[in-house]
Amino acid sequence: MHISKVDLNLFVVFDAIYTEGSLTRASLKMNLTQPAVSHALARLRQLLNDALFERQGHVMVPTPLARSIIEPVRQALRGFEVTLSGAERFDPATSERTFTLAMRDVVEPTILPPLMARIASAAPSVGVNALRVARGDLEGELAAGSIDAAIDLLLPLSKDIRQMRLPSDQTVVLARASHPQVQRALDLEMYLRQEHIQVSSRRSGPSLEDVELSRRGLQRRIRMRCQHYYTACTVVSQTDLLLTMPERYGQVLNQQFGHQLLALPLELAHIDNQLYWHANVDSDPANRWLREQIAEVLNTLP
């Protein structure tokens, strides 16, 4: 099959149907009539000799072939888009683009406020969507162009994923201001005598500080485990439990709580975040501008 015989717009329709799971929503997204979308799908089905989507209730479910080709198709479409946009100058002052960033919830409150303040000043019509992507899906999402960049810990990704090390963060311990035993300083002996809150999205498993303690033959007592640091900070304010967490996020939350922020009496490696993007947008002016804004914001954080 020679590419000159293929209408590439059919793959744009294919991507929209795959994303929306509906001919109706795909037609609205593309500003086409539903018969036009149905006709394009029929042509692509004939071209590839596969149903591509099967209706199950109100949802168009992709066939195995559709699932196998969606990422290469999206990467190719993204490549065309970057090629075309690369020929143009990206002007943040007039752009109305919305960037999609993947990041963990612990990073979001430390980066988004100063990032949006910076963007609002230089690019008043540029928007940002922040979402969480499973680490196993991160490379595929970057390749498909469904996210423009990602901020996460150091991950084993392929050479197609570019990365830049971001300023590291430290770990601190939070205790309520009127804690009867912990006041202004904390040594390892006192740390181990206290009861602790562990924050994790996983059902079980140790945190970095628990791994380091175990390496030294030590163990702390976890009295409570929860999913969110805000919840943990609220518990700290009403109990004598201690909370160990990243310093920058602790500073953000502590504006509301007024807890003691104490140095962790344990030598831990700094928390290093990486900025990730796909090789196919490495020279894209818009993506490069976004990366520059993120780096500038993080370099100015305390």
N, C-alpha and C positions, 0 to 999 in steps of 0.2 A: 504494500500500500504506500504510494508516494504521497508526501505531505501536500503536494500541490493539488491533490484531489480531495483534500479534507478541509471542510469549513471549520476553522478553529473556534468560531463562535459556539459550536455545538458543545465544546468542552467547558465553555463559560457557563452554559445552561446546565451541563452535567454537575459542575461544582455547586451551583446554586441549589439544585434539587437535593444533592447530597447533604448540603449544609442545613437546608430548611426542612427536609423530610416531607415536603409537600409541594405539589405543582402550583397550588394557589399561592402559597407564600413565596415560592421562587419567582412566580410571575410578578408579584407585587415588588419584590426586591429588585428585579431587573427592569421594572416599568414596562413589561410586555403583557400582551393578552395571554390568558391561559391556553387558548388554542395554539398560539405561536410557540409556547413552551412545550406543549404536547407534541407538536409537529417536529420540533427540534429533537426531542427525545426519541421519537419514532425513527428519525433519520440516523441518529447515533446508534440505536439498537440494531438497525439494519447494517450499519457500517461495521460494528463490532460483533455482530451475530450473537448477541446476548441481550436478555431482558433488562439488565442493569439495575432495575428497581422493580420490586413486587409490592403491590398494595396489601397492607395488613391493617384493616380498619381504616383509620384516617391517615395512616403513615405510609410513606413510600420507603420500604426497607431495601437497602442495597444488596445486590447479589455478591457472591464471592469475587467475581471478576471486578465489579465496581469497587469493592473494598481494596482489591490489590492494585488498582491503578489510580486511586484518588490522590495519593501523596505525590507520585510523579507528575500527574496532571496539574496539581496545585503548584508544584515547584516550577513547572514550565510556564504556567500562567504568570506566576510571580516574577519569573525571569523576564518575560516580555514587558511586564509593568515597570520593572526596574530599569530595563533598557530604554524604554520610552521616557520615563521620568528623569533618568540620568542625563538625558539630553537637554533637560530644562533646568533652570535655576530654581532652587527651593527658596521661597521668600517667606519666612515665618511671619512677617508682619501682615501678609495678606492671605496666607494659607488657611484653609478651613478643614484641614486633615485631623482625624482622630487617631492617635497612636494607641496600640494595645500592648500593655506590659504585663508580664507574668512575674509575680513575686509572692513570697510568703507573708502571712498576716503579721508576723513580728517585724518585718521590714517596712511594710506599707505605711504605718503611722509616722515613721521617722523620715521617710523619703518624700512621700506625696505632698505634704504641706509646703515644704520649701520648693519642691519641684514645680508645683502648680503656681506658686507665687512668682517664680522666675519666668515660667511660660506665659502667665497672664500679662506680664510686663512686656515681653518681647514678641509674643504671638497671641494677641487677644482672641483669635477665633480658633486656635488649636485646642483640641480636647485630648483627654487621656482616659483610657479604660484600664483599670488594674484588676487582675484576676489571678486565681491560683491554678497552676497546671501541675499535674502529677509529674514527678521527676522522670518517670519512664516515658512520658509523652512529650517531654520538652523539646527534644531534637526534632521530632516529627512536626510539632506545631511551628517551630521556627522555620523549618524547611518549607512547610506549606504556606507560610506567610500569614497564618491566622494570629500570630503574635509578632510584634516588631522586635522585641528584645525581652530579655529575662534577667532577673537578679536572683541569684541563689548561691549556695555553698559550692565549693569546688567539686565538680562532677566529672565522671569519665565519659566524655563525649567525643564524637569523631572529629577529624580534621576539618570537616565542613562547617563546624561551629567555631566562630571566632570568639575570643574572650579577652576581657581586661580585668585585672585585679583592682578591686575597689578598696578604699581605706578600711582598715580592720576595726573591729569593735572589741571591747573588753567585757568581762563578766563582773557583776556586782551583786551584793546581797542587800535585800530590803528588810528592814525591821520597823515596827511601828515606833513612833517617836517616844512613847511612854513605856517602851519595853522594860520590864523590871530588871533584866540581867544584861542586856546589850545596850551600851551607851557609848556612841562616838567611835568605838574601836571594836575589833573582833579578831581574836586569834583562833587558830585551828581547834584548840581544845574546847573553847566556848562554842564554836560552830558545830562541833560534833555532839555537844551536850544538848543542843536545841533540837526541836522538831521542825520538819520542813514541808514545804509545798513543792511538788514537782509538776511542771506544766509540759504537756505533751499531747499531740494529736493521736499518738499510738496507744493501744490498749495496755501495753506493758513494755518493759525495756528500760535500761539505764540512760541517764543523761550524761553529758561530757564530764561533769564534776563527779558523778558516781563512778564512772570508768576510772578516773584518776585516783579517787579514793580507794577503789578496789585494788588498783595497781600497787598501792602502798599498804595493802592489808587492812584498810579502814572502811567504815561504813557509817552513813548517817541514817537517821530514822525518818522515813517519809510518812508523814501523818495524813497527807491528802494529796491526791493526784487529780488534776483538772485539765481542761483543754485550752483555756485562755488566760493570759497574764492579767487582764483587767479583773477577772474573777478572783485570781490569786491575790492581787493587790487589795481588793475589798476584804478578803479574809484576813490578810495581814493586819489591816486596820482594826480588826475586832478580836484578834487573838495574839498569842505570843509566837506564832509560827514564823519562820523565816522563808524568804523567797529568793532564789538565785536566778538571775536573768541577765540578758544583754544590757549593757549600760545605757546605750542611746534610748532604747525603748523604755527603760526604767526612768530616765530623766523626763521623757514625755508624759508617762503615766503619773509620775510623782508631782507634777504640777497640780494635780487634783488632790492627791492623798497626803503629801507632806511627810512621807516616811523618811527614816534614816537610810541613806545610800552609803554602804560600807564596802571597802575593798574586800574581795574574796581572799581569805587566808589560805589560798591554794594556788599553786602555779599551774595555769592552764594556757594552752595555745590560744592566741587571739582568734576571734571569729572572723574569718576572711570570707567576704562575699565577692562573687564574680559577676561581671556584666557580660551576658551572652547575646550574640546575634549570628545570623546565618551568613555564610560567605557570599551568597547571591545579593545581599544588600550592603556589602562592605563599602562600596563606592557610591551608594545611593545618597544623594545630598540630604534628603529628609531624614533618613535613618542616622546618618552621621551627625546631623544637627541634634537629634534626640539624644544620642550617646554623649555628645559634648555637654548637654544640659545636665544629664544625670551625673557625670563625672564632676562637673563644676559644683553642683549642689553638695555632693558627698565630700568634696575636698574642703568645703567651708563649714561642715558640721564640726562641733566641738569633739 
